[in-house]
Amino acid sequence: MTAPAPGGGRGLGRWAELSFRPTGHSPCRGLAISSKRADNDRKVIAKQGGWVENTAAMEGY
């Protein structure tokens, strides 16, 4: 079993030796990218991410 991340989760990226700094936005972005790579329809991606079907907010992913 590994030791808990320092600061109750702050510094988690450094503790896990990640090459990037994860944020609260990271899971949402990762889900959208993975879903797109799996050739899911925009409607499916929007539903998974909690977006409105034809929103421009998804375009950044």
Secondary structure, 3 states (H helix, E strand, C coil): CCCCCHHHHCCHHHHCCCCCCCCCCHHHHHHHHHHHHCCCCHHHHHHHHCCCCCCHHHHHC
